[in-house]
Amino acid sequence: MTALVTIAVKELRDGLRNRWAVTATFVLAGLALALAFLGSAPTGHVGVPPLAVTVVSLASLTVFLVPLIAIILSYDSLVGEVERGTMLLLLTYPVRRWEVVIGKFVGHTALLGLAITAGYGTAGLAITATGGTAVAGQWPAFVTLIVTSVALGTAFLALGYFISSLVRERATAAGIALAVWLMLVLLFDLGLLGFLAATEGRGIAPGLFRWVLMLDPADIFRLINLASFAEVRKYSGMAGLPALAQVPTPVLLAGLGAWIAVPLALTIAVFSRRSL
């Protein structure tokens, strides 16, 4: 356990010293503040809750940007060290392979969590400072956004680790990782919409449709944040979704957890048997 913690702390420190990681934090904070103030600027005139609108805007940003950051952060986590020869050096110490995987994963998760919490939290505090008590009742939705954003990023971290455990070259890992991001973030929904359009909505039974969405962590994230809270659902364009794709929030959270646990378990299984 000591080795696991040491590896996690090292990854966190390396990430904090990395200019790219700091840049990612500022990018998230800058975009969150821009969406918070520009996106919610008209809400005072029309009586729309500003924090609810910000949740809708940030959810749309998160589903594209956070998985990309996570994939870039993790795709060479294992194969990169194998290529450089540092993995063999690390394994000469009394540390097991699963401890290496979990330690690096925890460090990267902490780094991603700090970036998201700092960026989105800054936007939430800024809106609270300007909106006063009018936003107090909207904080549960905003906190849920931050927590599930970290969970979504962690799911793509796990996918990046799994890819990194399978391949022999960093370039191959980068290509596969970007293809996975493109498939889950963009092409899955486009393909599903195209199939429904081609079959005039009869290709998937209404009762089955809700579970098809569980096959994509990005869709689970959308359902949690855009359809679970009435105040947010009203302004997200998903007010009619619960009748079609209602899934209990605990089930959605469990599905997102499975997208973290399963790829990570597969990573440990593959990497433990991999010849270096």
Backbone as a ProteinNet text record, in pm:
[ID]
protein_1_A
[PRIMARY]
MTALVTIAVKELRDGLRNRWAVTATFVLAGLALALAFLGSAPTGHVGVPPLAVTVVSLASLTVFLVPLIAIILSYDSLVGEVERGTMLLLLTYPVRRWEVVIGKFVGHTALLGLAITAGYGTAGLAITATGGTAVAGQWPAFVTLIVTSVALGTAFLALGYFISSLVRERATAAGIALAVWLMLVLLFDLGLLGFLAATEGRGIAPGLFRWVLMLDPADIFRLINLASFAEVRKYSGMAGLPALAQVPTPVLLAGLGAWIAVPLALTIAVFSRRSL
[TERTIARY]
82.5	0	86.1	202.3	292.4	342.9	374.9	423.1	314.8	191.4	79.2	64.3	68.2	54.4	171.3	291.7	410	398.3	352.4	336.4	228.6	117.4	8.6	55.5	128.8	179.3	277.6	361.7	457.9	386.7	281.9	207.6	139.4	86.8	21.7	122.1	237.4	340.1	391.2	413.3	458.2	355.2	227.2	121.8	113.4	133.2	127.9	246.7	360.1	477.3	468.2	380.4	367.6	289.1	346.3	277.8	148.8	145.7	23.3	-91.7	-63.8	-168.7	-219.3	-127.7	-168.3	-249.8	-207.6	-281.2	-422.8	-436.5	-569.5	-659	-601.1	-678.3	-728.5	-639.4	-679.4	-778.9	-765.6	-861.7	-1000.7	-1009.2	-1138.8	-1197.1	-1112.4	-1160.5	-1205.9	-1126.1	-1161.2	-1289.8	-1304.8	-1426.9	-1548	-1527.7	-1639	-1685.1	-1591.1	-1627.3	-1694.7	-1642.8	-1703.1	-1846.6	-1868.9	-2004.4	-2093.9	-2036.3	-2115.8	-2167.8	-2082.5	-2123.3	-2190.3	-2136.2	-2197.5	-2326.6	-2325.7	-2444.4	-2559.4	-2528.2	-2635.4	-2663.2	-2600.3	-2619.5	-2765	-2840.2	-2979.2	-3077.8	-3034.2	-3130.9	-3197.7	-3127.1	-3187	-3306.8	-3313.7	-3424.3	-3545.2	-3522.7	-3633.3	-3668.8	-3601.6	-3634.5	-3584.3	-3483.4	-3427.4	-3316.7	-3313.1	-3208.3	-3070.2	-2977.1	-2847.7	-2763.7	-2767.3	-2684.5	-2737.3	-2869	-2926.9	-2883	-2881.6	-2835.7	-2688	-2610.4	-2468.1	-2444.8	-2526.1	-2514.4	-2537.3	-2637.8	-2665.6	-2546.9	-2492.5	-2380.1	-2255.3	-2224.5	-2104.1	-2116.6	-2238.2	-2256.8	-2223.7	-2264.3	-2233.8	-2084.1	-2017.2	-1871.8	-1800.9	-1844.9	-1777.2	-1775.1	-1885.9	-1899.1	-1801	-1749.7	-1649.7	-1508.7	-1490.1	-1355.8	-1293.6	-1367.9	-1310.9	-1266.6	-1346.5	-1296.9	-1171.1	-1161.7	-1043	-920.6	-934.6	-823.5	-782.1	-880.5	-851	-779.6	-824.2	-761.2	-617.2	-595	-459.5	-369.3	-425.5	-348.7	-308.9	-389.2	-370.5	-324.8	-329.9	-307.7	-167.8	-67.4	69.3	115.5	20.6	56.5	140.3	111.3	186	281.5	230.9	314.6	428.2	404.9	510.7	628.3	599	707.5	775.4	699.4	760.4	857.4	816.6	903.5	1030.8	1018	1134.4	1222.3	1174.6	1251.8	1237.1	1160.3	1145	1054.2	968.2	881.1	961.1	1059.7	1144.5	1220.8	1268.8	1340.2	1247.4	1125.3	1029.6	997.2	984.8	945.6	1060.1	1182.2	1292	1276.9	1194.8	1166.8	1056.3	1041.2	934.2	795.4	750.9	619.3	554	427.9	356.4	293.8	264.8	215.1	79.8	-7.2	-137.4	-122.1	-20.2	4.4	51.1	127.9	170.6	49.1	-38.5	-157	-246.9	-279.8	-371	-308.1	-179.6	-112.6	-112.2	-75.5	-74.9	-216.7	-312.5	-451.6	-505	-476.5	-521.8	-458.5	-329.3	-262.8	-323.4	-350.5	-412	-555.4	-628.1	-764.7	-764.7	-672.2	-661.8	-627.8	-538.7	-501.1	-619.6	-691.7	-809.8	-917.5	-936.7	-1036.1	-1004.2	-877.7	-837.6	-866.3	-833.5	-855.2	-1003.3	-1087.1	-1230.9	-1292.1	-1258.2	-1316.7	-1276.2	-1147.8	-1102.6	-1167.8	-1174.2	-1230.8	-1379.7	-1454.7	-1599.8	-1641.6	-1567	-1598.3	-1582.3	-1481	-1461.7	-1582.5	-1634.6	-1752.2	-1873.9	-1891.9	-2005.7	-2000	-1881.6	-1866.8	-1887.4	-1840.9	-1858.5	-2006.1	-2083.8	-2227.1	-2298.2	-2255.5	-2315.2	-2290.2	-2168.7	-2134.4	-2217.6	-2251.2	-2328.5	-2478.3	-2519.7	-2662	-2724.6	-2639.4	-2692.5	-2766.8	-2873.7	-2948.4	-3034.9	-3045.5	-3131.8	-3080.5	-2950.9	-2893.6	-2878.1	-2917.1	-2891.6	-2954.6	-3076.7	-3144.9	-3094.4	-3004.5	-2953.6	-2819	-2764.3	-2632.9	-2626.9	-2730.5	-2721.2	-2693.4	-2758.9	-2735.3	-2592.8	-2540.3	-2405.2	-2300.6	-2321.2	-2227.8	-2231.2	-2350.4	-2362.1	-2286.3	-2292.2	-2217.8	-2068.1	-2015	-1872.1	-1833.1	-1910.8	-1879	-1886.9	-1991.6	-2006	-1908.4	-1865.7	-1761.3	-1631	-1597.5	-1479	-1496.6	-1617	-1642.9	-1633.1	-1685.8	-1676.3	-1530.4	-1454.5	-1312.2	-1240.6	-1276.9	-1214	-1245.9	-1367.9	-1403.9	-1315.9	-1290.3	-1204.3	-1057.3	-1018.9	-885.5	-869.3	-969.5	-964.2	-956.6	-1032.5	-1025.4	-886.6	-829.4	-694.6	-592	-605.6	-514.6	-528.8	-651.8	-672.9	-606.9	-624.8	-560.4	-409.2	-355.6	-211.3	-153.8	-235.8	-187.7	-187.4	-260.6	-275.9	-170.9	-124.3	-41.4	106.3	190.7	335.1	399.7	326.3	384	290.8	351.5	272.6	186.8	241	166.4	39.3	50.4	-67.8	-169.9	-121.9	-212.2	-283.5	-210.9	-271.4	-382.5	-357.6	-457.9	-582.5	-563.4	-679	-756	-683.4	-748.2	-835.3	-784.3	-863.9	-984.2	-966.5	-1078.7	-1187.5	-1146.6	-1243.1	-1316.8	-1242.8	-1306.4	-1407.4	-1367.9	-1457.3	-1581.2	-1563.3	-1675.5	-1775.3	-1726.1	-1815.8	-1876	-1801.9	-1849.3	-1935	-1902.8	-1972.6	-2048.5	-1979	-2035.9	-2144.6	-2137.7	-2240	-2378.3	-2388.5	-2518.3	-2563.7	-2468.7	-2504.8	-2554.8	-2486.6	-2530.6	-2666.1	-2689.2	-2817.8	-2930.5	-2905.3	-3005.9	-3032.8	-2926.5	-2943.4	-3023.5	-2998.5	-3073.5	-3220.6	-3247.8	-3386.4	-3458	-3383	-3443.4	-3472.5	-3379.4	-3398	-3512.5	-3535.7	-3643.4	-3769.8	-3770.2	-3884.3	-3921.5	-3817.8	-3837.9	-3882.1	-3895.7	-3944.8	-3832.8	-3707.7	-3596.8	-3561.9	-3592.6	-3562.7	-3688.8	-3727.3	-3846.3	-3823	-3925.7	-3909.1	-3851.3	-3891.2	-3837.8	-3692.6	-3643.8	-3505	-3414.2	-3471.1	-3391.2	-3312.2	-3375.6	-3310	-3184.3	-3186.7	-3070.9	-2963.7	-3002.8	-2902.8	-2813.4	-2873	-2795.2	-2690.1	-2709.7	-2612	-2483.5	-2484.5	-2365.4	-2262.7	-2293.8	-2203.9	-2193	-2072.7	-2059.5	-2097.4	-2079.1	-2116.1	-2267.5	-2343.1	-2489.4	-2536.4	-2468.9	-2503.1	-2481.6	-2370.5	-2341.3	-2449.5	-2491.3	-2596.3	-2726.5	-2764.2	-2889.7	-2887.4	-2774	-2764.7	-2779.9	-2711.9	-2705	-2815.1	-2866	-2965.2	-3108.2	-3124.1	-3259.2	-3296.5	-3201.4	-3230.9	-3287.6	-3261	-3307.9	-3411.2	-3528.1	-3638.7	-3601.5	-3528.3	-3493.6	-3399.9	-3307.6	-3214	-3281.4	-3361.6	-3429.4	-3517.6	-3572.6	-3662.2	-3591.2	-3460.4	-3386.2	-3284.7	-3284.4	-3187.1	-3246.5	-3377.1	-3440.9	-3473.2	-3463.8	-3488.2	-3607.1	-3697.7	-3811.5	-3898.5	-3904.1	-3987.7	-3913.6	-3786.2	-3706.5	-3745.8	-3778	-3805.7	-3912.3	-4012.1	-4115.9	-4060.8	-3951.7	-3894.9	-3777.5	-3696.1	-3570.7	-3544.1	-3645.3	-3630.5	-3552.7	-3439.9	-3357.6	-3329.3	-3349.6	-3322.3	-3178.6	-3162.1	-3028.3	-2928.2	-2962.9	-2865.8	-2818.6	-2908.5	-2869.8	-2772.4	-2798.1	-2707.2	-2569.4	-2566.5	-2438.8	-2365.8	-2441.7	-2380.1	-2324.2	-2397.3	-2347	-2218.9	-2211.6	-2089.1	-1975.9	-2008.5	-1907.3	-1855.1	-1944.4	-1902.2	-1806.5	-1828.8	-1738.6	-1600	-1588.8	-1458	-1397.6	-1477.6	-1425.5	-1386.9	-1469.4	-1443.8	-1315.9	-1297.8	-1171.2	-1048.7	-1062.3	-947.7	-913.2	-1015.3	-990.9	-927.3	-974.1	-914.4	-770.3	-742.8	-605.6	-512.8	-556.1	-473.2	-451.6	-557.9	-546.6	-450	-458.1	-371.1	-227.8	-209.6	-74.9	-1.6	-75.3	-10.6	49.5	-2.8	45.4	131.7	151.9	225.5	375.3	442.1	587.8	648.4	744.9	807.6	941.8
-120.6	0	125.9	120	235.6	266.4	160.7	181.3	244.8	201.5	257	406.6	444.4	586.1	666.3	611	681.3	708	608.5	624.7	728.1	723.2	819.4	962.1	982.7	1116.5	1163.6	1073.3	1110.3	1155.1	1081.1	1118.9	1253.8	1277.4	1405	1519.1	1499.9	1603.9	1630	1522.4	1539.5	1616.7	1585.8	1655.4	1802	1832.8	1972.3	2052.3	1984.6	2053.1	2065.2	1987.1	1986.3	2108.7	2187	2308.2	2274.9	2159.1	2122.4	2103.2	2040.8	2018.7	2150.7	2242.7	2374	2446.7	2435	2498.4	2443.5	2311.6	2250.7	2305.2	2327.3	2383.4	2522.6	2605.6	2741.6	2743.6	2650.3	2642.3	2610.2	2512.4	2477.5	2594.8	2661.1	2774.7	2888.6	2918	3027.2	3001.6	2881	2848.1	2845	2794.2	2789.3	2930	3020.4	3158.2	3227.5	3202.1	3263.7	3216.7	3085.9	3033.7	3082	3094.8	3137.9	3279.4	3371	3510.9	3545.3	3492.3	3522.3	3444	3315.6	3233	3270.2	3321.8	3354.3	3503.5	3582.4	3727.2	3768.8	3709.6	3753.7	3697.9	3608.1	3538.9	3630.7	3736.9	3828.9	3902	3915	3987.3	3898.4	3769	3678.3	3585.4	3600.9	3521.1	3379.1	3349.9	3215.7	3202.9	3095.7	3078	3071.7	3159.7	3164.4	3039.6	2979.7	2862	2741.2	2733.3	2624.1	2632.7	2755.5	2774.5	2740.5	2776	2745.4	2595.4	2522	2376.4	2318	2367.5	2320	2348.3	2470	2508.2	2426.7	2413	2340.7	2190.7	2136.4	1995.1	1969.3	2062	2047.6	2060.3	2148.8	2162.6	2039.4	1991.9	1881	1755.1	1725.5	1598.9	1588.6	1701	1698.5	1716.7	1813.6	1854.7	1764.3	1730.7	1651.7	1512.1	1438.1	1309.2	1322.7	1430.7	1450.1	1473.5	1557	1580.7	1450.2	1371.5	1245.4	1146.8	1138.8	1046.6	1088.2	1218.2	1267	1242.7	1254	1235.4	1090.4	996.2	856.6	761.6	802.3	705.2	644.3	718.7	665.2	636.7	626.1	609.8	485.1	376.6	252.5	227.5	236.4	207	308.1	432	532.5	496.8	450.2	411.5	283.6	194.6	72.9	109.8	200.5	242.9	309.5	391.4	463.5	376.2	259.9	170.1	197.5	298.1	331.6	233.4	164.3	67.1	-51.3	-98.6	-207	-164.9	-41.2	8.9	15.3	62.2	73.1	-62.7	-163.9	-296.5	-372.7	-318	-379.5	-353.8	-256.4	-228.5	-322.4	-332.8	-421.9	-362.4	-362.1	-309	-402.8	-429.7	-519.2	-439.9	-508.6	-438.8	-373	-438.3	-377.7	-250.6	-245	-123.6	-10.2	-44	57.2	115	26.8	72	157.3	106.6	178.9	308.8	305.3	426.1	536.4	501.9	601	649.9	559.2	595.3	691.5	663.7	751.6	889.7	893.9	1022.5	1104	1040.3	1110.2	1152	1067.6	1103.4	1225.7	1229.7	1344.9	1471.2	1458.6	1573.4	1625.2	1534.1	1572.6	1631.5	1572	1623.1	1763.5	1791.4	1925.8	2027.8	1991.5	2083.7	2115.1	2011.5	2031.8	2108.2	2070	2135.3	2281.7	2309.3	2448.4	2530.4	2475	2549.4	2574.9	2468.4	2482.6	2548.2	2518.4	2580.6	2731.2	2778.6	2922.8	2986.7	2921.3	2974.6	2975.3	2867.5	2861.8	2967.9	2989.5	3092.1	3231.5	3251.5	3382.9	3412.8	3313.2	3334.2	3356.6	3283.3	3302	3444	3493.7	3628.1	3735.3	3713.4	3813.3	3789.3	3662.3	3630.6	3627.6	3628	3631.3	3504.1	3520	3404.2	3339.2	3403.9	3348.9	3216	3187.6	3064.8	2956.5	2984.1	2889.8	2753.7	2750	2623.5	2544.1	2602.6	2535.6	2468.8	2482.8	2427.3	2274.8	2199.5	2053.2	2009.3	2074.4	2039.9	2074.4	2186.4	2228.3	2136.7	2099.4	2006.5	1871.2	1827.3	1701.5	1709.4	1825.9	1845.3	1826	1886.1	1875	1730.1	1664.1	1525.8	1432.2	1445	1356	1391.5	1516	1552.9	1481.4	1478.2	1403.7	1255.1	1202.2	1061	1029.8	1120	1099.7	1100.7	1197.9	1201.1	1076.9	1027.2	906.7	785.3	779.7	669	668.4	786.1	792.5	773	809.2	772.9	620.9	550.6	404.6	344.9	401.9	354.9	380.7	496.4	527.1	431	395.1	298.1	161.3	121.4	-8.5	-12.1	95.1	103.3	98.4	169.9	175.2	40.1	-44.5	-177.4	-276.6	-245.2	-341.1	-326.7	-203.6	-176.5	-172.1	-166.7	-167.2	-33.1	57.8	186.3	298.9	412.9	528.3	581.7	580.6	632.5	551.6	420.8	335.4	365.2	383.3	414.6	547.2	646.8	777.5	766.5	693.5	677.6	606.5	498.2	423.9	507.5	578.8	660.2	768.7	836.2	939.9	879.6	760.1	693.2	656.7	611.3	578.6	704.5	813.8	940.3	983.8	976.3	1016.9	928.8	800.8	707.3	733.1	746.5	757.7	896.9	999.5	1136.4	1185.7	1144.3	1197	1089.8	985.2	893.2	803.7	770.5	683.3	746.3	871.8	939.4	963.4	998.9	1019.3	889.7	780.3	651.6	610.5	637.5	604.1	686.8	816.1	902.4	862	828	784.6	656.5	563.3	437.4	462	550	579.7	650.7	739.7	809.3	713.2	621.1	525.7	429.9	397.9	304.7	377.5	511.2	594.7	575.6	559.6	547.9	412.4	315.7	183.5	81.7	124.2	29.5	-13.3	71.1	40.2	64	-34.6	-20.1	87.5	165.8	270.7	220.4	100.5	47.2	8.1	-22.7	-62.1	58	165.6	282.3	336	338.3	392.4	314.2	182.8	100.2	106.2	133.9	154.4	272.8	377.3	495.4	462.7	356.1	317.7	262.7	236.4	185.3	294	417.4	529.4	613.4	627.6	706.8	853.3	905	1043.8	1062.3	965.1	973.4	957.6	873.1	860.9	995	1060	1191.5	1292.4	1291.9	1385.1	1359.4	1232.7	1199.7	1243.9	1224.8	1262.7	1413.6	1489.8	1633.6	1712.9	1663	1739.2	1690.7	1572.4	1519.3	1482.8	1487.3	1444.5	1555.7	1681.9	1794.8	1873.4	1894.4	1959.5	2099	2175.2	2312.5	2317.6	2222.1	2215.7	2157.3	2051.8	1985.1	2082.2	2179.1	2276.1	2358.8	2384.9	2471.8	2396.2	2264.5	2186.5	2126.3	2145.6	2084.8	1938	1889.2	1747.5	1730.4	1827.8	1821.3	1699.6	1654.7	1539.9	1408.7	1410	1288.3	1182.5	1218.3	1113.8	1014.9	1057.2	964.8	861.2	896.8	807.2	727.1	790	726.3	744.6	724.9	745.6	630.2	663.8	567.5	628	553.3	608.2	657.2	768.7	826.8	729.3	650.9	553.8	453.7	415.1	322.6	390.7	518.1	593.3	605.8	634.9	646.7	512.8	405.1	272.3	241	283.3	262	337.7	462.6	540.4	478	423.4	353.9	230	160	40.9	77.3	194.3	239.2	272.5	291.5	312.1	178.7	97.5	-24.7	-131.5	-149.8	-258.7	-235.2	-118.2	-97.8	-103.6	-54.4	-58	-201.3	-283.1	-423.9	-496.2	-466.5	-527.5	-482.3	-356.5	-306	-383.4	-404	-478	-621	-683.5	-822	-833	-739.6	-744.5	-709.3	-602.7	-556.2	-654.8	-727.5	-825	-941.3	-967.5	-1080.8	-1035.7	-907.3	-854.4	-871.3	-915.2	-926.2	-790.9	-747.6	-618.1	-633.8
0	0	0	70.3	72.5	-67.3	-144	-280.6	-366.6	-348.2	-424.9	-398.2	-270.6	-235.1	-290.4	-283	-333.8	-482.9	-557.6	-702.3	-732.6	-658.1	-679.2	-653.2	-543.7	-511.3	-616.8	-665.9	-770.4	-897.4	-937.8	-1058.1	-1039.2	-919.9	-892.6	-896.8	-836.4	-837.6	-978.5	-1054.5	-1193.3	-1274.1	-1250.4	-1322.5	-1286.2	-1158.2	-1114.5	-1167.7	-1186.3	-1242.8	-1394.6	-1453.8	-1599.6	-1645.3	-1734.3	-1782.2	-1854.8	-1921	-1992.3	-1894.8	-1780	-1680.9	-1624.4	-1597.9	-1548.4	-1654.3	-1778.9	-1888.2	-1898.2	-1882.4	-1887.5	-1777.2	-1659.3	-1548.6	-1582.3	-1637.2	-1671.4	-1787.6	-1879.9	-1990.2	-1937.1	-1848.2	-1789.7	-1711.1	-1633	-1554.1	-1644.4	-1748.1	-1838.4	-1914.5	-1967.1	-2040.4	-1947.2	-1826.2	-1731.4	-1694	-1670.6	-1636.5	-1754.7	-1875.8	-1994.1	-2012.2	-1998.9	-2012.7	-1899.4	-1780	-1665.4	-1683.6	-1728.9	-1738	-1870.5	-1979.9	-2109.4	-2129.5	-2087.9	-2108.1	-2017	-1897.5	-1804.3	-1796.1	-1882.6	-1877.4	-1895.7	-1990.4	-2009.7	-1907	-1818.9	-1735.2	-1633.9	-1594.9	-1498.8	-1554.4	-1686.7	-1748.8	-1773.7	-1784.4	-1817.4	-1701.7	-1589.9	-1472.3	-1475.9	-1556.5	-1563.7	-1459.1	-1380.5	-1280	-1345.1	-1307.9	-1376.6	-1357.1	-1238.1	-1215.4	-1291.6	-1310.8	-1388.8	-1534.7	-1589.3	-1727.1	-1738.9	-1635.6	-1636.5	-1633.7	-1558.3	-1555	-1694.5	-1764.7	-1900.7	-1992.1	-1984	-2070	-2038.3	-1908.1	-1869.5	-1898	-1889.5	-1922.1	-2069	-2155.8	-2298.9	-2323.9	-2248.7	-2262	-2208.4	-2093.9	-2026.7	-2111	-2175.3	-2244.8	-2361.7	-2409.8	-2516.5	-2462.9	-2373.8	-2335.4	-2229.5	-2124.6	-2016	-2062.7	-2141.2	-2191	-2276.6	-2354.3	-2436.6	-2349	-2246.6	-2154.6	-2086.6	-2043.3	-1975.1	-2066.7	-2190.9	-2286.6	-2314.5	-2334.2	-2360	-2239.2	-2121.6	-1998.5	-1976.2	-2026.5	-1986.7	-2096.8	-2223.3	-2330.6	-2327	-2278.2	-2274.6	-2132.2	-2040.2	-1899.3	-1873.9	-1944.9	-1928.1	-2044.3	-2166.3	-2281.4	-2295.8	-2252.3	-2259.8	-2171	-2050.2	-1959.1	-2005.3	-2068.4	-2123.1	-2235	-2323.4	-2433.8	-2383.7	-2279.2	-2226.9	-2138.3	-2100.3	-2015.3	-1867.4	-1830.4	-1689.3	-1616.4	-1689.9	-1624.7	-1570.5	-1647.6	-1599.3	-1475	-1475.1	-1358.3	-1237.3	-1258.8	-1148.8	-1090.3	-1177.3	-1130.8	-1065.3	-1068.6	-993	-843.4	-807	-666.8	-617.9	-486.7	-433.6	-452.8	-575.1	-608	-708.7	-689	-779.3	-893.2	-1001.1	-1119.7	-1095.4	-1020	-994.6	-912.1	-827.1	-750.2	-840.5	-942.9	-1039.7	-1112.2	-1158.7	-1232.8	-1143.9	-1025.8	-937.1	-889.2	-856.7	-809.5	-914	-1036	-1143.3	-1171.5	-1167.7	-1194.9	-1088.4	-962.3	-853.9	-866.9	-900.6	-918.5	-1030.9	-1144.2	-1257	-1225.6	-1152.4	-1113.3	-1022.6	-926.9	-837.5	-915.5	-1012.2	-1093.8	-1174.1	-1236.8	-1314.2	-1224.7	-1108.1	-1015	-966.8	-940.7	-898.8	-1008.8	-1133.2	-1244.6	-1263.2	-1259.8	-1280.7	-1164.5	-1043.1	-925.7	-919.2	-946.9	-943.3	-1053.6	-1174.5	-1286.5	-1271.3	-1248.6	-1238.4	-1107	-1000.5	-872.7	-877	-949.9	-964.9	-1031.2	-1135.6	-1204.1	-1112.4	-1036	-945.7	-838	-781	-677.7	-735.7	-859.7	-923.1	-945.4	-989.5	-1009.9	-876.6	-774.3	-642.3	-590.7	-614.7	-568.3	-638.2	-763.9	-838.6	-830.8	-804.9	-803.2	-666.5	-563	-427.1	-390.5	-311.9	-263.1	-370.8	-487.8	-593.9	-647.2	-627.5	-682.6	-575.8	-453.9	-344.4	-370	-420.5	-442.6	-561	-639.7	-759.4	-736.1	-615	-588.7	-595.3	-553.8	-568.4	-712.3	-809.6	-950.2	-990.4	-939.7	-977.3	-915.2	-789	-724.3	-794.3	-833.2	-908	-1039.5	-1105	-1229.6	-1206.7	-1100.5	-1073.9	-1044.6	-958.6	-920.2	-1040.2	-1118.9	-1234.9	-1346.9	-1353.3	-1450.3	-1417.5	-1288.4	-1245.7	-1275.7	-1251	-1277.6	-1427	-1510.7	-1655.8	-1699.9	-1649.8	-1682.4	-1634.7	-1515.5	-1461.9	-1548.7	-1602.3	-1692.2	-1816.3	-1872	-1989.9	-1953.5	-1830.8	-1783.5	-1783.5	-1731	-1726.2	-1866.5	-1959.8	-2098.4	-2157.1	-2126.9	-2173.9	-2117.7	-1990.5	-1929.7	-1996	-2023.8	-2087.4	-2224.9	-2301.4	-2433.1	-2417.5	-2318.9	-2297.7	-2258.7	-2195.8	-2156	-2271	-2378	-2487.9	-2596.4	-2620.8	-2738.8	-2701.6	-2806	-2786.8	-2817.5	-2881	-2918.9	-2878.8	-2839.9	-2798.2	-2912.4	-3033.9	-3148.4	-3171.8	-3159	-3173.7	-3065	-2942.3	-2831.6	-2855.6	-2907.5	-2933.4	-3037.6	-3144.1	-3249.2	-3200.3	-3125.8	-3074.6	-2973.1	-2887.3	-2784.6	-2846.4	-2947.7	-3013.9	-3086.8	-3142.2	-3208.1	-3106.6	-2988.5	-2883	-2837.7	-2818.6	-2780.8	-2886	-3013.2	-3121.6	-3126.1	-3105.5	-3111.7	-2999.7	-2876.6	-2762.1	-2747.2	-2785	-2764.8	-2881.1	-3002.8	-3120.5	-3198.6	-3240.1	-3337.8	-3280.2	-3152.1	-3093.7	-3104.7	-3063.6	-3069.2	-3212.5	-3300.3	-3440.7	-3503.3	-3473.9	-3526	-3472.3	-3343.1	-3282.7	-3343.1	-3362.2	-3423.5	-3568.1	-3639.7	-3777.9	-3788.3	-3695.2	-3694.9	-3664.2	-3566.6	-3532.5	-3648.1	-3715.9	-3829.5	-3944.1	-3968	-4077.9	-4051.7	-3926.2	-3891.6	-3845.6	-3861.7	-3822.6	-3675.5	-3593.6	-3449.9	-3401.5	-3491.8	-3452	-3436.2	-3458.1	-3451.9	-3311.2	-3213.7	-3073.6	-2992.1	-2915.6	-2831.4	-2725.5	-2692.1	-2591	-2460.1	-2419	-2294.5	-2303.8	-2424.8	-2444.8	-2467.7	-2517.8	-2554.3	-2435.2	-2319.7	-2200.5	-2164.8	-2191.8	-2156.9	-2264.2	-2388	-2493.6	-2459.8	-2400.8	-2362.5	-2257.7	-2181.7	-2079.6	-2140.5	-2271.1	-2338.5	-2366.1	-2333.5	-2358.9	-2231.7	-2174.4	-2051.7	-2071.6	-2192.4	-2219.1	-2209.3	-2257.8	-2247.6	-2103.3	-2027.2	-1885.2	-1815.4	-1847.6	-1789.4	-1826.5	-1952.1	-1994.7	-1919.5	-1906.6	-1838.8	-1692.8	-1626.3	-1486	-1469.5	-1553.3	-1531.5	-1600.5	-1711.6	-1786.6	-1764.8	-1707.1	-1692	-1549.1	-1456.7	-1320	-1233	-1269.2	-1189.2	-1268.7	-1209.3	-1280.2	-1327.1	-1243.4	-1278.7	-1398.6	-1405.6	-1518.1	-1640.5	-1621.7	-1733.1	-1810.8	-1740.8	-1803.6	-1910.2	-1890.4	-1982	-2067.3	-2058	-2133.9	-2260.8	-2282.4	-2398.5	-2378.3	-2253.6	-2225.6	-2132.7	-2132.5	-2040.9	-2067.9	-2191.9	-2224.6	-2222.6	-2186.6	-2192.1	-2089.6	-1964.9	-1866.8	-1908.8	-1984.6	-2029	-2125.2	-2195.2	-2296	-2243.1	-2161	-2120.9	-1972.7	-1891.9	-1748.4	-1686.3	-1627.5	-1555.9	-1419.3	-1311.5	-1178.2	-1166.6	-1096.9	-1082.2	-1021	-918.1	-866.1	-971.2	-1062.4	-1169	-1265	-1295.4	-1381.8	-1317.7	-1189	-1119.2	-1116.7	-1098.8	-1101	-1239.7	-1343.6	-1479.3	-1504.6	-1456.2	-1471.6	-1391.9	-1274.3	-1196.3	-1265.9	-1337.1	-1411.4	-1523.6	-1585.6	-1691.5	-1637.1	-1506.8	-1444	-1401.7	-1333.4	-1272.3	-1374.5	-1477.9	-1572.9	-1654.3	-1719.3	-1791.9	-1700.4	-1577.2	-1485.7	-1447.2	-1421.4	-1389.6	-1508	-1628.8	-1748.3	-1766.5	-1734.9	-1744.1	-1652.4	-1528.4	-1432.8	-1480.2	-1532.5	-1579.1	-1696.2	-1792.5	-1910.2	-1873.5	-1796.7	-1764.4	-1674.2	-1590.3	-1501	-1578.2	-1697.9	-1779.4	-1895.5	-1907.4	-2022.8	-2005.5	-2111.7	-2108.9	-2145.8	-2067.3	-2090	-2158.5
[MASK]
++++++++++++++++++++++++++++++++++++++++++++++++++++++++++++++++++++++++++++++++++++++++++++++++++++++++++++++++++++++++++++++++++++++++++++++++++++++++++++++++++++++++++++++++++++++++++++++++++++++++++++++++++++++++++++++++++++++++++++++++++++++++++++++++++++++++++++++++++++

